[in-house]
Amino acid sequence: MTETELKFQVPPERVDAVRTDVHAGPDPVNTTRLQAAYFDTNDRVLASAGIALRLRREGTVWVQTVKAGTGDALVRLEHNAAREDETGNQVPALDLAAHDGTPAGKQLMRALRKRSTDELVCRYRTDIVRTWRRTATDGTVVEIAFDEGTIIAGDATTPVCELEFELIEGSQETLLDVARTWVAAHGLWLETRSKAGRGGLLERGSLVAPARTAATMQLPAGARVDEGRRAIVAECLQQISVNASQVASGAFADDHVHQLRVGLRRLRTASSLLPCDDDGLTHGATVLFRALGASRNQAAIAGPLGHQLSAAIKTAGLEYEVPTIAFDDATDPCTAVRDPASQAFLLDLITATLPTPSPGKQRSAAKQITRRLTRWHHAAVRDMTTFATLDDPARHRLRRRCKRLRYGVEFSRSLFGRKRVARYLAALEPVQQSLGEYNDICAAAEALRGINPMNPGIAFALGWLERQREVVADECAETISRFLNVAGDTAWTTAD
């Protein structure tokens, strides 16, 4: 079986209001204590495969459950096996055969065949009070469950305060509509981390999972435009939602903000690569992308360049105070992601991945993509050949074009000759990187000019940045030359 659900974190100030609303209405309300033990090997083979295996005491009965991902933001594989002969407080022994013949059980056994000689042991526990009710809307039944409790790993604990919406029957669109109502009313934010995932992190002494980077995707060769768009948007959703969830938790690293912005930019590229008549996602992605921009600049530009500038001042034998490179209007990333408009955008993004009726005969996605990539390639090459005469805004535009071109090729690389595309990307990525370094230097200089260019320390910094700008400009020219030699006039072919 599969489980279709959405989960959200509840702000502390809205806990009482959410609890009240769960009890409101004519639907019967139930409260159950759920005590679970999660199992894995010492080398954590299940966690690395995205699988959770638990024994949970539900009331007086133990239920053994295995869950596994499907690559869909809404759907997971799940199989429950009631252990009707086990009713005591003691956690019973595992019975893996209870999942035989099920899709989730097959994934479980496939992962365990790769394990070492380690046995499955309890790694962490949860103790949750669940208050839930079911509501019917337009033929769709949704279970609304409010979970309050604790995850325990040894002596470490972390609280749980989540609201889940599970589709019992009916349409996923209605499930999303129900969730939208609660998000708007209570300022909830999307939570992609499972209790098992959080427990695994807690066991290892952390609250922060690695940032989710872009994954290699396979676009079906015969896909039509709408099918291709959904596949690309679904991959963007994974990168965006996982990083947004970690940022919204308040415990995150700079790389989560960076990868979230990468995902948003990739989504904007997807909207240009395979456009549709009504694409409201671009606006939402752009607003959130810009809201996170100053925070990214502070981490990626101010820090590294500040260290280099400090070393340059020391090497010059000067005693200037190192100027602080600061970017105005730096919105707290957590606040930006939790914003109701950002959460509405995330729900719209999930909606965009749902299958929709075909609008009739459509163009081949491969043909549409080829036309767009060819146009983008020629526009980038045109700027590259005149790079020496371009001003800074034009060079920044070239950088954006290179990013768009790179993401477009990465989305569709399975449609073209593998070796040819690999050579193309290997030549393009250094161009994008060197142009990025150039843009960061320009942005840092602009930030310093806004302070006091007559200050000796700032004047030194501006001179140093200008010299760095010239060095990196030469590096840009070199990477561009290598790209032009490799790429030629044609960006790709359909076969090697």
N, C-alpha and C positions, 0 to 999 in steps of 0.2 A: 504494500500500500504506500501511498504518498501522503505527505502532510503539507498543506498549503496554509501558510501563516505569515503574519507580519508582527514584529515586536518593537516596542518603543520603551525608552526610558522615561520615567515620570519625574519632573522637577520636584525637589523637596517641598516647595511651597504649594504644590498642587496635589499632594498625596491625599489629604482629607477630602478635597473636592472630587478626585477620581474615585475614591472609595465610596463616596456618597452616590455618584452617578452610576457606578456598577450596581448598586442596590436599587436604583430608581427604576420605575417602570413596572409593567404587569408581569414580566417574565420571572419565573422562580429563580432564586439565588441560592447557590450552594457554596459551602466552605469546606475545604479538605486540606489536611496536613500531608505534605509530600516530603518524605525523607528518602534520599537517594544516595547510592554509592556508585561511583564511576570507576570503571576498570580499564587498565592498559598495562602493557609490558613496561619494564624498567627503561627500555630504549624508546618507548612511546610510539610504537608503530601505528597504533590506531589514530592517535592525534595527528601524526604526519600525513595520514591518508584522509583526514577530515571525517573520521568515524567516531561516534560516541557509543559506548556500551555501558548500560547502567542496570542496576536493580533498584526499583523504587517501591517503597511501602506506601500504598494508597489506601488510607483508612486502615483496614486490618489485613489487606491482601498485598502480596508482593507481585510486581509486574516487571518482567525482564524486557528491555527495549534496546534495539540497535537503530541508530540513525546515521544516514550518510547523505552527502551533498549530491546535487544533480546538475550544478552549474546554473540553476534558475534561482533568481532572487526570492521567489515566493515558495518554491516547492523543494521538499526534501524526501528522500526515501525513509520509510519508518516501518518497523515491524515490532509489535507488542506481543508478548507471550505471558499470559497470566499464570503465575505459579500458585495454583489454587490449593496445593497441599502445604504451602508455606504461609503461616499466619502469625508467627512469633515476632519478637523484636529483633532477633538475631538475623543479620544479613545471610541469606541462603547461599549455597554454592551455585556457581554459574552452570547453566545447561545450554551450551552453544548449539546443540542439535535442535533446540526449540525454534531456531531460525532457518532450518534447512529448507531449500527450495524457494526462498523468497529473494527478491532483488537485493534488499538490504543485507540479508544473510550471506548472499554470494559475495558482496563487496567485503563484508567482515572476514570471511574465510580467505578471500584473495589477499587481504592485507596481512592476516595472521600467518599465511604460508611464507611470508617474507621475514618473519620475526626471528629473533635469536632464540636461544634456549630459555629465555626469561619466561616466567609464568605470568598470567594475568592476575594482577593484584589491585586492590582498591587504592586509587591515587588521591582522590578527594571526595568530599561529600557535599550534599546540599540539604538544607532544612527550610522548606518553603510552606507558607500558608497561602493557598490559592482560593480566591473568591471569584466565582464565575457564574455566568448565566448565558443562555442562548437567546438570540433575537432573530426574528424572521423579517426580511425586507425584500419585497418584489420577488418572492419565490426563492430567495437565497437565505440560508441559515448560517449565521456567524456566531461562534462562541467567543465571548469577551471574558478574558481571564486576567485578574490582577494578582500578581505574585509578589509577596513580601517575605523576605527571609535572609538567609546567609549561605555563602559558599565557604566551606571549611577545608583547608589543606594543612594537616599537622596543627601547629599553633597559630597559623595565619588565617584570617577571615576577611571577607569583603561582602558588603551588603548587596541585596537584590531588591529592586523596586521597579518592576516591569509590567507593562500592559500588553497582552497578546490578543491578536485577532486571528482566529483560526476558521478557515472555510470548512463547514460541515457538509454543505451541499449548495449548489448554485453557481453563480458567476464570480470570477475573480474581480471583474470590474466593480461589482457591488461590494465585495470585501474591501476594495480600496476606497470606495466612497464612504463606507462606515468608518474606516480608519481616518479619513480626511476630517470627518466631523469631530472626532475626539482630539485629533492633533490641533485643529483650530481652536477648540474650546479650552484645551489645557496646556498648550505649548509643549507637547511631547516631542521627542526626537528619535529618529530611526535607530534601532539597535540591531546590528547584524551579528554581533558576537553571541554565541550560544553560551549557556551556563557551563557546558562542558569545556568550551574554549577558554572561558574565563577561569575555570577551575584549574585547567592545565597550566595557565600562566601563573596563577597564584601559587601552585605547587612549586614552580621554578623561581618563585620570589619576584614576580613581575606583574604589572598591571597593563603592560603595553605590548601588543603583538607587533611583529614586523610590518612595515608599510606594504601595501598591496601594489605591486608594479603591474605594468601592462603584460598581458599574456599573449602568446602566439595563437592566432586563431585560424581556423580552416573555413573559408567561405566556399560553399558548394558551387561547383563549376556551372551548374545549370540554374542557379538561383535567379529569380526575377528581382526587380528593384525593391519591392516591399519586403521580400524575404531577406535579401541581403542587408537592407537597412536595419531590420529587427535584430539580425545576428550581430551586427557591429555595435548597435546601441546596447545590446545585452552584455557584451564584453566591456564596454565603457561603464555600464552600470555597476559591474562587479568592482572595478577599480575605484570608482567614485564612492559607492556606498560603504565599502569596507573602510576606506580611509576617513570618510566623513563621520562614520560611527565612532571610530577611535578618537578623532578630534573632538567630537561632541561630548565624549566621556570626560573630558578635561585632563586626561592622562595621555599625552601624545608627544611625539618627537617632531623635529623640523621636517623630517623626511615624509611624515604623513601629510603635512600641508603641501609639500612639493608634489607628491604623487597625486594628491587630490586635484591640484591645479593641472597636472599633466592629463589626468582623466577628463577634466572639464574641457581642456583644449582639444583632446582627441574627439570628444563628443561634438564639439563645434566643427571639427574637420569632417566627421561623419555626416553632419547635416549639410555640408557643402558637397561632399562626394556623391551622396545619393539623396538629393533634396526631395522634400514633399511639399505639397501646396500649403499646409498649415503646420508649421514647425515652431511651436512655442517654446520648445526646449532650449533653443539657442539663446533666447533672452535670459532665461533662468540661469543657464550655465555661465553666461557673460557676467551677470550681476555678481554671482558668487565668486567667480574667478577674479574679478576686480577687487572684491572685498578682501580677498586673501593676498592681494598683490604686495601691499606694503610689508606685511608680515614676512612673506617670502623674501623680499629684498633685504629686510633687516637681517635675516638669518644667512642668506646666500651671498649677499654683497658686503654688508657692513662688517660682518665678522671676519671673513677671509681677507678682504682688502685692508681692514684695520690692522691685522697682524703683519701683513706685508709692509704696510706703511710704517708701522712701529720699527720694523727691522731696518727699513731704508733710512729713517731718522737716526737710528743708532749707528749705522754704517757710516753716515755722513759726519758723525761726531757732533751732532747738534743736541741741544737739550730742550727742543720744542715739546710741548705737550701734544700727544697724539690726538688729532681732531676726531670728534665723534661723528661718524656718518649716520645720520638719522633720517628716516623717511616719514613724512607727515601722514596723518590720518591712518595710522596702523591699527586696524580693527583687530581685536582679540579673535583669533581663529575659532575658538570654541563658541564665542558669542555669534560670530558670523554663520556658523553651521547650524546652531540651534535656532536661529531666526526663523519665524513661521514661514516667511517667503522661501527660505532655503529648503525647509522640510516639505513645503508644497511642491517645489521643483523636484525633489527626490521621488515623491509619489507620482508625479507626472512622468518621470523617467521610467519608473517601474511599469506604469500603464503603457508606455510606448513599446515595451517588449512583449506585450500580450498579442496573440494572434488576432487578426482582424479579417473580415471578409475581403476577398480580393476585389479590387476595383475594376476588374476586367483584364483584357489583354495588356500586358506590361512589357516594357523593354527589358532585355537581358541586363542583369546587374553588371556582368563583365563588360558589356559594350559601353554602358554608361560610365563605369569606372575608368575604362581605358580612355575615353574622350576627356574626362576631367583631369586625369593624371597627365595626359599629354599636354593639355593646356597649361596646367600648373608647372610642369617641367619647362616648357618653353618660356614662361614668364620668369621663372627663376634663372634660367640660363641667360636670358636677355639682361637681367640686372647683374649677373655675375661677370659677364664680359665687359661691363662698364664700371666694375666695382671701384676702380681707382678714382673715378670722377663723381661717385655718389656722395651726397652729404650724409650726416649721421641719421636723420629720419629715414632716408631711403635705404640705408644699410640695415636699420632696424626692420623695415618692411621686408627686406630680403630674408632676414632671419625668420620672420614669421612665415614667409613663403616656404622656406626650407623645412620648417617644422610641419607645416600642413602637408607638404609633399612627402615627407618621411612617414607621417602617420597614415596617409592615404595608401602608400605602398605597403606598409606593414599590415594594414587591414586586409589587403587583397593579394598578398604575396602568393597565396596558394593557387591563384588563377594563372600565374605566369611562370616562366622558366626559373626554377629554383636557383641555379647558379648565377644566372643573369641578374636576378633581383638581389641576391646576396652581394654581388660585386657593386651593384648600384648603391645599396644601403651602406656598405662599408666605405664608399667614397663620399656619400652625402653626410653621414653623421659627423665627421670631423669639421665639415663646413659649418654645420649648425652649432657645434660646440665652440669653435673659434669665434663665430659671430655672436654667440651668447656671452663669451668673455668680453668681447668688444662692447656690447651693449651694457654690461654690468659696470664697466669702467666709465662709460658716458653717464650712466645713471648716478654713480657715486659722485662724479664731478659736479653734476647738476645739483645734487643735494648739498654739497659743500659751498657752492656759489651762493646758495640761499642763506648762508649763515653770515659770514663776514670775510670776504676775500682779501681784505687788507690785513687780517691777522697773520703774523709771520708763519705760524704753524700751518694755517690753512693755505697760505700762499705756497708753502713748500709742498703741501699735499697736492694742490692743483697742478703744480709743475711736474711732480712725480707721476701723477695720473696721466698727464699729457704725454709723457715719455712712454708710459706703459701702453697708452692708446696707440702710439705709432708702432710699437713692437708688435702688438696684437694685430694691428691692421696688416702688417707684413705677413703674419701667420695666416690671416684670413685669405690673403691673396694666394698664398702657397696651397692651402687646402682647396681653394676654388680651382686653381690650375690643375691639380691632380684629379678633381672631380670631372672637369671638362674633358680631360684626356680619357677617362674611363667611361663616362656616361654617353658621350657622343651626342648625336641629334635625336636618337630614339631612346626613350626611357626604359622600355621593356619589350619583350616578345612573349609569345604564348608558349614557347618551348625552348629548351636549352639546345 
